[in-house]
């Protein structure tokens, strides 16, 4: 099977729902950022180390949820193909909230700002956090650009809530990675 198709050589690509759109279409930009976020999280997983499998498994679960969200972003509102997509409700955000609470309980209280860095896995988790924030802004741009028909309701609202929780989760994952590897958070000296 060839990896190249040549169908995108003129700057267009296909959505899951079948439409051909320019590669700089807001929908493509949004799920492109989501894909970048997923790749950075994969880098975090690779950098953590084999001895910390539970956090790796949890992050890979998040990667799967990002693929689910990406399928929704690649489908225009009301498209018939949406019936094939896995529902994206409030459960992913609630899972992240539970993980945030669990990780917070294991870390020392943070009393001042920290600088991104420390162990490589922590530094990459901070990069993932910032890519997540950008992705959240892109999805919001997409929703606003589609107007009242798509609106900030239903699945897109849940994806935005998920991304908002995910950035908080990734901040704690960064701190947790430092904790797991015996690295102190680098405090900001104002």
C-alpha positions as CSV (number, residue, x, y, z in Angstrom):
1,X,0.0,0.0,0.0
2,X,1.4,3.4,-1.0
3,X,1.4,6.1,1.7
4,X,1.0,8.9,-0.9
5,X,-2.1,9.5,-2.9
6,X,-1.4,12.7,-4.7
7,X,-5.0,13.9,-4.1
8,X,-3.7,16.7,-1.8
9,X,-1.2,18.0,-4.3
10,X,-3.4,21.1,-5.1
11,X,-3.8,22.1,-1.5
12,X,-7.0,20.3,-0.7
13,X,-7.9,17.3,1.5
14,X,-11.0,15.3,2.4
15,X,-12.9,15.5,5.6
16,X,-14.2,12.3,7.2
17,X,-17.7,13.5,6.1
18,X,-16.5,13.5,2.5
19,X,-16.1,17.2,1.6
20,X,-13.0,18.4,-0.1
21,X,-11.6,21.5,1.6
22,X,-8.5,23.6,1.5
23,X,-5.8,22.4,3.8
24,X,-5.9,25.8,5.6
25,X,-9.6,25.4,6.3
26,X,-10.3,26.2,10.1
27,X,-11.5,22.6,10.5
28,X,-8.3,21.2,9.2
29,X,-6.2,23.6,11.2
30,X,-8.1,22.6,14.4
31,X,-7.6,18.9,14.0
32,X,-4.1,19.4,12.7
33,X,-3.3,21.1,16.1
34,X,-5.1,18.2,17.8
35,X,-2.8,15.8,15.9
36,X,0.2,17.8,16.9
37,X,-0.9,17.6,20.5
38,X,-1.3,13.9,20.3
39,X,2.2,13.5,18.9
40,X,3.7,15.6,21.7
41,X,1.9,13.5,24.2
42,X,3.4,10.5,22.5
43,X,6.8,12.1,23.1
44,X,6.0,12.4,26.8
45,X,5.1,8.7,26.9
46,X,8.4,7.8,25.2
47,X,10.5,9.9,27.6
48,X,8.9,8.8,30.8
49,X,10.7,5.4,31.1
50,X,9.5,1.8,31.4
51,X,9.3,1.9,35.2
52,X,6.3,4.2,35.2
53,X,3.8,2.2,33.1
54,X,0.6,3.4,34.9
55,X,1.2,7.1,33.8
56,X,2.2,5.9,30.4
57,X,-1.0,3.9,30.1
58,X,-3.1,6.9,31.3
59,X,-1.5,9.2,28.7
60,X,-2.1,6.7,25.9
61,X,-5.7,6.6,27.0
62,X,-5.7,10.4,26.5
63,X,-4.2,9.9,23.1
64,X,-7.1,7.6,22.1
65,X,-9.6,10.3,23.3
66,X,-7.8,12.8,21.1
67,X,-8.3,10.6,18.1
68,X,-12.0,10.4,19.0
69,X,-12.2,14.2,19.3
70,X,-10.3,14.5,16.0
71,X,-12.8,12.4,14.2
72,X,-15.5,14.8,15.3
73,X,-13.4,17.8,14.2
74,X,-13.0,16.1,10.8
75,X,-16.8,15.9,10.3
76,X,-19.0,18.8,9.4
77,X,-22.0,19.4,11.7
78,X,-25.1,17.4,10.7
79,X,-23.1,15.1,8.3
80,X,-24.6,11.6,7.9
81,X,-21.1,10.1,8.7
82,X,-21.4,11.4,12.3
83,X,-23.5,8.4,13.1
84,X,-20.3,6.3,12.8
85,X,-18.4,8.3,15.4
86,X,-17.9,7.4,19.0
87,X,-20.0,9.7,21.2
88,X,-17.9,12.4,22.9
89,X,-19.7,13.4,26.1
90,X,-18.6,14.7,29.5
91,X,-17.0,11.4,30.6
92,X,-13.5,12.2,29.2
93,X,-13.4,15.5,31.1
94,X,-14.6,13.8,34.3
95,X,-11.8,11.1,33.9
96,X,-9.3,13.9,33.7
97,X,-10.7,15.6,36.7
98,X,-10.3,12.4,38.7
99,X,-6.7,12.0,37.5
100,X,-6.0,15.7,38.3
101,X,-7.3,15.1,41.9
102,X,-5.3,11.9,42.3
103,X,-2.0,13.4,41.0
104,X,-2.5,16.6,43.1
105,X,-2.7,14.5,46.2
106,X,0.7,13.0,45.4
107,X,2.5,16.2,44.8
108,X,3.7,18.9,47.2
109,X,1.5,22.0,47.2
110,X,2.6,24.6,44.7
111,X,3.0,28.0,46.3
112,X,4.6,29.9,43.4
113,X,5.1,29.8,39.7
114,X,7.4,27.2,38.2
115,X,9.4,27.3,35.0
116,X,8.8,24.6,32.4
117,X,11.6,22.1,32.5
118,X,13.2,19.4,34.7
119,X,13.2,15.9,33.4
120,X,12.8,15.5,29.7
121,X,9.4,14.0,30.1
122,X,8.3,16.9,32.3
123,X,9.6,19.5,29.8
124,X,7.7,17.7,27.0
125,X,4.5,17.6,29.1
126,X,4.8,21.4,29.4
127,X,5.1,21.6,25.6
128,X,2.0,19.4,25.3
129,X,0.2,21.7,27.7
130,X,0.9,24.8,25.6
131,X,0.0,22.9,22.4
132,X,-3.2,21.9,24.1
133,X,-4.0,25.6,24.9
134,X,-3.4,26.5,21.3
135,X,-5.6,23.6,20.1
136,X,-8.4,24.8,22.4
137,X,-8.2,28.3,20.8
138,X,-8.3,26.8,17.3
139,X,-11.4,24.6,18.1
140,X,-13.1,27.7,19.6
141,X,-12.2,29.6,16.4
142,X,-13.8,26.8,14.4
143,X,-17.0,26.8,16.4
144,X,-17.3,30.6,16.3
145,X,-16.6,30.6,12.6
146,X,-19.4,28.1,11.9
147,X,-22.0,30.3,13.5
148,X,-25.2,29.5,15.2
149,X,-25.8,26.3,13.3
150,X,-22.8,24.5,14.9
151,X,-22.9,26.7,18.0
152,X,-21.1,26.0,21.2
153,X,-23.4,23.1,22.0
154,X,-23.2,19.3,22.2
155,X,-20.1,17.5,21.2
156,X,-18.0,20.5,20.3
157,X,-18.7,21.9,23.8
158,X,-17.6,18.7,25.4
159,X,-14.4,18.7,23.3
160,X,-13.7,22.2,24.5
161,X,-14.3,21.2,28.1
162,X,-12.0,18.2,27.6
163,X,-9.2,20.3,26.1
164,X,-9.5,22.8,29.0
165,X,-9.2,20.0,31.6
166,X,-6.4,18.4,29.5
167,X,-4.2,21.4,29.7
168,X,-4.6,21.4,33.6
169,X,-3.9,17.7,33.6
170,X,-0.8,18.1,31.5
171,X,0.6,20.7,33.9
172,X,0.2,18.2,36.7
173,X,1.7,15.5,34.6
174,X,4.8,17.7,34.0
175,X,5.1,18.1,37.8
176,X,4.5,14.4,38.4
177,X,7.1,13.4,35.8
178,X,9.6,15.6,37.7
179,X,8.5,13.9,41.0
180,X,8.8,10.4,39.5
181,X,12.3,11.1,38.4
182,X,13.5,12.9,41.5
183,X,13.7,16.4,39.9
184,X,12.5,19.4,41.8
185,X,10.2,21.9,40.0
186,X,12.2,24.9,38.9
187,X,10.8,27.8,40.8
188,X,10.4,31.2,39.1
189,X,12.5,33.8,40.8
190,X,10.6,37.1,40.2
